[in-house]
Amino acid sequence: MANKSEISDFDESLEVKDVNENENDELIIETKIVKNITKNEQAKELMKNSAQLISEADTAVELTKKSVSENVSRFEDAKNSLLNTTLTKSEELLEKASYEYSKHELDEPFEISLGTIDEDIRVKNISSGGFSGFILALLAALGVVGAWIYVASTKVGVALTPEIINNEAEQNTIFKWIGGITGAEVDPMLGMVTALLIAWIIYKLRVSIKENKNFRVANEIFEKSNSYVERQKEAKTEIERIDEHIVEIIPIIEDYRVLLNEENAKLQRILHIEGIKEDNSEYHSSSIDNMKESELLIERVEGLLVTPITKDGKLNDASVTALAEAKSVRDYFVSKIYS
């Protein structure tokens, strides 16, 4: 996506992008055309759009993270329900039948690591530079007047003493020289006009420099904002993958709870009819097959539960594999029921 502003003429057109979410929760960059505005106004528009881009991208990611948080809570409930009832019962029954099998440690806390973008883009307020330009112009005007008075006084031979304040003739002599530059008879006010003209030039120059700087900074921030939005879109997509994976695991846990409850009933029947034996090999071969099937179910669901869902802020491939294997075993047992 071409996430940048395209400026063909500073005073005529500005193409900027905006971001919205469609009905599928996807971030969409839209184009807005702003015409016939000054560079300072363009800069303000860019800053406004930058802030909106960042805000909407962050909001979209936060909503996705909220969904993950809710589904993690559901996952924990399903996991704890399985561990504290059905799975515990399965292990107790197998131990009574002297059946040895490997166990997974399932007491470790469940953690989800979501990728985050550690970047702070500061969207500044735009000032026109008018006030600072006015102050500089005023100081410049005073400086110019002072310089002209000093130069003129040396040219016309008038000493700059406190008494000159009350000597209108000497004042006129100085200002006439400033007005005419060469000492010709010119209206003294032209000397003041010269100072004001220079002040006006400095003011306009200051405002122009400030506008150009604002426009450059605004474009840089806008470019960074678009880049940030792209990375947030990628992060959102990855978080959605994690969320979908968690949602897919939850019903599988419930399937294993039901299947293990059925196997537990078989184990209870075996222990009730055949009794508790110290040597597992003393059980009927079909009973041992039932124990092996219980072990297979336990092994697969524990493998699913202990495999980290995320790795380095992304969906863990090992968890995807564990889910696929858990589904395969689930399908095998379901097919046996209806075959």
N, C-alpha and C positions, 0 to 999 in steps of 0.2 A: 504494500500500500504506500502511495506517495504521500507521506505525512509531512508536508512542509508547505510553507506559504510561498506563493509565486507572485512576485511583484513586477509588473511590466512598467509601471509609471507610478512614482510615489504619490502624485497628486490626483491620479485618475482611478486606479483600481487596486484592490487588494483581495487576494483569495485566501480565505482561512478555512480551517476544518473544525468541525464540532463533533461531539460523540454522544450517541444515544443508545438505548437498549431497545431491541425489537421484541416481538412477542416471544421469541425463543431465548431471551436473556443474553443475546449476543451483542457485543459492543460494535456499534456502527459509526464510522467516521463520516460526517456529512460536510458538505461544502457550503460556505456562505460567501456571497460577494458583497463587499462594501465599497461603494464608489464615491468619488468626489469628496474625500475627506483629507484633512491634513495628516502629516506624518505623526504628529502627536496623538491625534484621534485614532489613527491606525494602530499606534502602539498600545493605547488603552484598550482597543478592541481585541488585539492579540493577547494582552494580559488577561482580559476577561475570559476569552475562550480558553486560555491555558488553565486558568483556575477551574473552569467548568470541566475541561477534559480530565484533569487530575481528580477532581471530586467525584465525577461519575464513574471513572475507572476504579477508584478506591471503594466506592459504594458497591459496585458489582462484585468485587472480590470479597468484600466483607459479608455480603449476602450469601455467597457460596460457602464461605467459611462457617457461617452460622448453620447452614444446612448440614455440613460435615459434623459440627458439634452435636447437633440433634441426633444424627444417625449413629455417631459414636456412642451416645447415651443408650440408644436402642440396642446396639451391638453388645455393650457391657451388660445390659439386662439379660439378653439372650444367653450370653456366655456364662454369667454367674448362675443363671437358672440351670443350665446344663451341668456345670461343675459341681454345684452344691447338692444336686439331687440325683439325676440319672447317672452321670459319669462316676460319681462317688459310689453309688450302688453297684455299678458294673465292676468296679475295681474290688469292692468288698466280696462280691460273689466269686470272682476269679481267684482271689486269694484263698477263700474257703475251699475251692476246688483244687488248691495247690497248683494253680496254673501260673507259670512264670512268664512275665512279659516286661518289656521296657516301658518306663514311664517318662513323661515330659514334665518339667517344672512349669506349672501354670499359675504360680502365685506372683510372677513378676508384673509390675504395673503396665497397663496398656497405654502406649503413647503414640500419638500421630504427629508427625513432623511435616508441616506445610511450608512450602517455599515462600519466602517473603522478599520484597524488594527494599533493600536498605538504601534509600535515596531520598533526600530532602530537597525538593525543588521550591525555591522561594519565589513566589509571584509578588513582585513589588508593586506599590502604588506609583502611578506615573504623575510627575509634576511637569508643568510647562516650562519652568525655568524663568517665568516672568518676574517673580519677586526678586530672586537672586540677581536677575539681569538688571532690574531697576536699581538695586543697591549698587551693583558694579558700575552702572551707567552714571549714577549720581556721584559716586566717588571719582569716576573718570572725569566727569564734567568739572568737578571742583579742582581736580588735578590739572586739567587742561587750562582752566581759567587762571589758576595760580601760575602755571608755567608761562602762559601768554603774558600775564601781567609782569612777571619777572623779566622776560625777554624784552618786552616793550619798554619797560622802565630803563633798562640798560641802553636801548637804542635811542630813546628820546632824552636821556640824561636826567630822568626824574628819580630821586632817591625814594626807596620804599620805607618810609618812616611812619610812625603812628599819625603824624600830622596830616598825611595825605588823605585820611578819611574825611577830613573837613575841607579839603581843597578840591572843589569841583573842577577847576580849570585843569589841574594836573591829572585828575581822573579822566577827563575828556581827552586829553592829549594821549594818554596811554591807550584808551579804548579806540581812538581814531587810528592809531598805528596798528592795533590788532585787526581792526576792520579792514584797513587798506593794505595791510602787510608791509607795504613800502613806506608808509607814513603819509599817503595822500589823504586829502580831506574826504572822509567817508563817515557815514552815520555811525556813532559809537556803538549803537545796538548790534551792528554787524559782528562786533567782537563777541558779544554774548551769544549771538546766533551760531557763530563758529563753534563755541563750546557746546551748545545744545546739539548741534549737528553731529559732532563727534560722540556725544553721549548717546544719541539715538542710534548711531552706527554700532556702538559697543553693545547697546541693549539688544538690537536685532541680531547681532552676531552671537551673543550669549544664548538667546532663545533658540536660534538656529542650531548651534552646537548641542544644546540640551535636547532638542527634538531629534536630531540625528542619533545621539547617544541612546535616547529612549527607544527609538525605533530599532536600533541594532540590538539592544538588550532584550527588547520584547520579542524580536524574531528568534534570538538564541533560546530564550525561555520557552517559546512556542515549539521550537524544534525539539527541545528536551522533553517537553510535555507529551508530544506525539510519540517520541521514543519510549517514554515511560508508559504510555497507554498500551503500546504494543507489548511491552514486557508484562504488564499487568494482565493483558489478554491471554498471554501464554501461561502465566501463573494461574489464572482463572480456569483455563482449559485443563491444566494438570490437577487442580483441586477438584474439578468436576469428575475427572477420572477416578480419583481416590474416593470421592463420595459415592459414585456409582458402584465401585468395587465393594465398599462397606455395605451398601444396600443389598448387593447380591449375596453377600455372605450370610446375612441375618436369617433368611428362610432356610439356608442350608443347615445352619445350626439347629433350627427347629426340626428339620427332617431327621437329623442324627439323633435328636432327643427321642423322637417317636420310634425310630428303628432300634435304638439301644434299649428303650423300655421293653420292646418286644423280645429282644435278646435276653434281657434280664429275667423276663418271665420264663424263658426256656431254661436259663441257668438255675432259677429257683426250683423248677420242676425236676431238673437233673439232681440237684442236691437233696431234694425231698425224697425222690424215688431211689436213687443210687446211694445216697448218704455222703458224708464227708470223708474223703479218703486222703491219707498222707501222701500217697504216690498218685500223681495225676494220670499215669499210664493205666491205672486200674479202672478208669471210667470206660464206658462203652465208646467205641470208635465214633459213632454218630454224635455222642455227647462232646467228645474232644473237638469234633468239627464245629460244633456250636460255639465252643470256647474260642476257637481260632477265628470264627466270624466276629465274635464280640471284640477280640483283640484287633482285628482289621478295622472295625468301625472306630474303636477308641484311638488307634494309631493315626487314622486319617483326620479325625476331627481335632485331636490334640495338635497334630502337625499344622492344621489350618489356624488354630488359635494362638500357637506360640510363634508363628512366622510374622515378623514385623510387616505391617501393611505399607509403611513408607520407608524410604531410604534416601537420605540427602534431599529431603523435601519433595520427592517424587514417588509415584506408585512403585512399590518393590516388585520386581519381576518374580522373585521367589514366592511372594504372596499370591500372585496370579497363578503360578504353577500349583501351589498348594490348594487353591480353590478348584482348579481344573481336576486335580486328583481326587479331591473330596467329592466333587460332582460325579466323577466316574464310578467311585465306590458306591455312592448313593444310588446311582442308576442301576448298578449291578444288583443291589439288594431289592430294589423295587421291581426289576425285571423277574427276579426269582419268585416274588409273590404272585405275579400274574402270568407266569409261564405255564 
